[in-house]
Amino acid sequence: AQLVHAGKMGAMGAMTAGIAHELNNPMMGILNYIQYCLKHTEQEDKRFEVLQDAEKEVLRCSDIVGNLLTFSRMEQEGEEEFQQKDLKDILDRVQKLLTYRIRAENVLLTRKGEEKAPPIWMKENNIQQVVLNLMDNAIDSIRKSKKKEIHVDVRKKGNRVQMSFRDTGSGISPENLEKIFDPFFTTKIEGQGTGLGLSICHSIISNHGGKITCESTLGEGTTFKVLLPMDKRREERK
């Protein structure tokens, strides 16, 4: 199942990279035109503020394309090396990718603790995939909830770092809770989920020497906890 998924994601990564590159060129052209107009427009002119807003939005689009390219490289470059990275950078990037969904669903997202969390030796793109999947699932789970909140908490635990993702969604029944990491298991309606996302997350975290767990209460919400060693290499040498 993971090989099939990897093949599909590899093709998706290549397509995403191509689209991102194609979009980047015209966007840079638009940005140049806007900045030229800004340079030749007086600040007192009512059009100056409109041009500033246009520049800001094009830069935001460029940032999104950059993030898409980062994720596409995850699927094209194959096996990546462990590097020391900050979880805050990963959370920032995923939040930017999900900005539209967060706003459209009127979600309250809070984050705390990542500023104090130490860097971790990780395969950055793999951990980004885990965070993106958990955040995306959390948004799905609160779609029909009156209280739409997602709380991300990062804290150091000994020689490990824990990320928790708590939502106020519909929750998971006890009989389904024990199956959520099984390949092809999904509670989403047909066509909206492959049932591979959490299985892949579990594999990635296991390969990092970590652990992913889930706690849930029907009608109240779900919390996923990801525990990662700060340096998997050092633990392997013990």
C-alpha positions in Angstrom: 0.0 0.0 0.0 2.8 2.4 0.9 4.6 1.6 -2.5 1.4 2.4 -4.4 0.9 5.6 -2.4 4.5 6.6 -2.9 4.2 6.1 -6.6 1.1 8.3 -6.8 2.6 10.9 -4.6 5.8 10.9 -6.7 3.7 11.7 -9.8 1.7 14.3 -7.9 5.0 15.9 -6.7 6.3 16.1 -10.3 3.0 17.7 -11.5 2.9 20.1 -8.6 6.5 21.2 -9.3 5.7 21.8 -12.9 2.6 23.9 -12.1 4.4 25.8 -9.5 7.3 26.7 -11.9 4.8 27.7 -14.6 2.9 30.0 -12.1 6.0 31.5 -10.7 7.2 33.2 -14.0 3.9 35.1 -14.7 3.6 36.1 -11.1 7.1 37.6 -11.1 6.1 39.5 -14.2 3.0 40.8 -12.5 5.0 41.8 -9.4 7.5 43.7 -11.6 4.6 45.6 -13.3 3.1 46.5 -9.9 6.4 47.6 -8.4 7.1 49.8 -11.5 3.7 51.4 -11.1 4.4 52.0 -7.4 7.7 53.7 -8.2 5.9 56.1 -10.5 2.8 56.8 -8.4 2.7 59.5 -5.7 1.8 58.3 -2.2 -1.0 60.8 -2.1 -2.6 59.2 -5.1 -5.6 57.0 -4.1 -4.2 54.3 -6.5 -1.0 54.0 -4.4 -2.6 52.0 -1.6 -4.4 49.7 -4.1 -1.1 49.0 -5.7 0.5 48.2 -2.3 -2.3 45.7 -1.6 -1.8 44.1 -5.0 1.9 43.8 -4.3 1.3 42.2 -0.9 -1.1 39.6 -2.4 1.3 38.7 -5.3 4.1 38.2 -2.7 1.7 36.0 -0.7 1.0 33.9 -3.8 4.7 33.6 -4.5 5.3 32.4 -0.9 2.6 29.7 -1.4 4.2 28.6 -4.7 7.5 28.4 -2.8 6.0 26.2 -0.2 4.4 23.9 -2.9 7.8 23.5 -4.4 9.2 22.5 -1.1 6.6 19.8 -0.7 7.0 18.6 -4.2 10.7 18.1 -3.7 9.8 15.7 -0.9 8.3 13.4 -3.5 10.9 13.8 -6.2 14.2 13.6 -4.4 13.7 10.2 -2.9 15.4 9.2 0.4 16.6 12.4 2.2 19.2 12.7 4.9 18.6 13.5 8.5 19.2 17.2 9.3 18.8 19.4 12.3 15.7 21.5 11.9 13.3 23.6 13.9 9.7 22.4 14.3 8.5 26.1 14.2 9.7 26.4 10.6 7.7 23.4 9.6 4.6 24.5 11.5 4.9 28.0 9.8 5.1 26.4 6.4 2.1 24.1 6.9 0.0 26.9 8.3 0.7 29.0 5.3 -0.3 26.1 3.0 -3.6 25.7 4.9 -4.3 29.5 5.3 -7.2 29.4 2.8 -8.9 26.4 4.5 -8.4 27.9 8.0 -10.1 31.1 6.9 -12.8 29.5 4.9 -13.8 27.2 7.7 -13.5 30.1 10.3 -11.1 28.0 12.4 -9.4 29.3 15.6 -5.8 28.0 15.4 -3.5 28.5 18.4 0.1 27.5 18.7 2.4 27.5 21.7 5.7 26.1 22.9 7.5 25.8 19.5 9.7 28.9 20.2 11.3 27.0 23.2 11.5 23.6 21.5 15.1 22.5 20.6 16.0 21.6 17.1 15.5 18.0 16.1 17.5 15.7 13.7 14.8 14.7 11.2 14.0 14.2 7.6 12.3 17.6 7.3 10.0 16.9 4.3 8.7 13.7 5.9 7.9 15.5 9.2 6.2 18.2 7.1 4.0 15.6 5.5 3.0 14.3 9.0 2.1 17.8 10.3 0.2 18.7 7.1 -1.8 15.5 7.3 -2.7 15.9 11.0 -3.7 19.6 10.5 -5.7 18.8 7.4 -7.5 16.0 9.2 -8.2 18.3 12.1 -9.8 20.9 9.8 -12.0 18.1 8.3 -13.1 16.9 11.7 -14.4 20.4 12.8 -16.2 21.2 9.6 -19.7 20.6 11.1 -18.8 21.6 14.7 -20.2 24.7 16.3 -16.9 25.2 18.1 -14.1 25.2 15.5 -10.7 25.2 17.3 -7.4 23.5 16.7 -4.7 23.8 19.4 -1.1 22.9 18.6 1.3 22.5 21.5 5.1 21.7 21.4 7.1 20.8 24.5 10.3 19.2 25.5 10.1 15.8 27.3 13.5 14.7 28.5 15.6 14.0 25.3 12.4 14.1 23.2 10.0 16.7 21.9 6.2 16.2 21.8 3.8 17.9 19.4 0.1 17.6 20.1 -2.7 18.5 17.8 -6.0 18.9 19.6 -9.3 19.7 17.8 -12.9 20.3 18.9 -14.3 18.1 16.2 -16.8 15.2 16.2 -14.3 12.7 17.7 -13.7 9.0 16.9 -15.6 6.1 18.2 -13.7 3.6 20.4 -14.2 0.8 17.8 -12.6 2.9 15.1 -9.9 4.4 17.3 -7.9 1.2 17.3 -8.0 1.0 13.4 -7.0 4.6 12.4 -3.4 3.7 11.6 -4.4 0.7 9.5 -3.8 1.1 5.8 -7.0 2.0 3.8 -9.1 2.5 6.9 -11.1 5.7 6.7 -14.2 7.2 8.2 -14.6 9.8 5.5 -17.2 9.4 2.8 -16.2 7.6 -0.4 -14.0 9.8 -2.6 -12.8 12.1 0.2 -10.1 9.9 1.8 -7.8 7.0 0.8 -7.2 5.7 4.3 -3.5 5.9 3.8 -2.6 9.3 5.4 -2.4 8.2 9.0 -0.7 4.9 8.1 2.0 6.8 6.3 2.3 9.2 9.3 2.8 6.2 11.6 5.5 4.8 9.3 7.4 8.1 9.1 7.3 8.6 12.9 8.4 5.0 13.5 11.3 5.5 11.1 12.3 8.5 13.2 12.4 6.4 16.3 9.3 8.2 17.6 5.7 7.4 18.5 2.3 8.7 17.4 -0.8 8.2 19.5 -4.4 9.3 19.4 -7.0 10.1 22.1 -10.6 10.9 21.2 -14.0 11.4 22.7 -17.1 11.3 20.6 -18.7 14.8 20.4 -15.8 16.5 22.1 -12.7 16.2 19.9 -9.5 14.4 19.1 -5.8 14.8 20.1 -2.9 13.4 18.2 0.4 13.3 20.0 3.7 12.9 18.1 6.8 12.1 20.2 10.2 12.5 18.5 13.7 12.0 19.8 15.9 15.1 19.5 18.7 13.0 17.9 17.7 9.5 16.6 21.3 8.8 15.7 22.5 9.2 19.3 19.7 6.9 20.5 20.7 4.2 17.9 24.3 4.3 19.2 23.2 3.5 22.8 
